[in-house]
Amino acid sequence: MTEVEIKLNVHEIGVILSALQLLNNSDEIHIAREYGSSQALYHKLSTIMEGMDTSETGLRNDVVPSF
């Protein structure tokens, strides 16, 4: 199996987009060699997020990091 469908909410997509923005050049090159373009993933997720309700994506002080 090479594909799977998952449901992500606007906050989860935001986390992934933020993480992709923080990649440095060497990380992008490493990811591209192993898995493909991180820029393509960013643009794909960004396009999806544009069609979602982002009115509730402001700063949330009640969130505790899971790591």
N, C-alpha and C positions, 0 to 999 in steps of 0.2 A: 504494500500500500504506500503510495507517495503523496496522497492528499487526505485531509480530514477537515470536516466543517466544525467550527466552534462558534459559539455566540459570545461576543464581547460587548460590554457596555461602553458608553462614551468615555468613562473614566479610565477603563482598561486600555482603550485605544490611545487615549492621551498619554498614559504612562509609556506605552511602547514608542509613540512618536517622540516624546521627550528623550527617552533613552537613545533613540536613533540619532537625534540631533547632537547628543553629547559624544558620539563616537569620534575618536581622532583618526587621522589618516591611516596609521598602521592597523588599527582595528578594522576599518573599512576594507582594507586590502585583504586582511586575514579572512574576514567574513565572506568577501567576494570569492576568494579561492575555494573556500569550503562549501558555501551555500548559495551564492549568487549575490546580486547587487542589493546592498542595504538601501540605496537611493530609490530603487524601484519599489521596494517594500514600503518605504516612507511615503512615496507618492500614491501608492495604492491605498494605504490606510488613510492618508490625508484626504483623498477623494471620497472615501467612504464616510469619514467623519464630517465632511462638509454637508452631507445629506442627513445628518443626525441632529437631534435636539441637544444643543450644547449650552442651553440657558442655565444649567445647574452645575457647570464645571469650574466654578470659582474656588478660591482657597478654602480648604476644609481643615479646620484645626482639630477635629476629632479623629483624624486618621493616624494610626500607629503603624510605623514601618513593619513589614513582615520579615525583615531580614536582620 
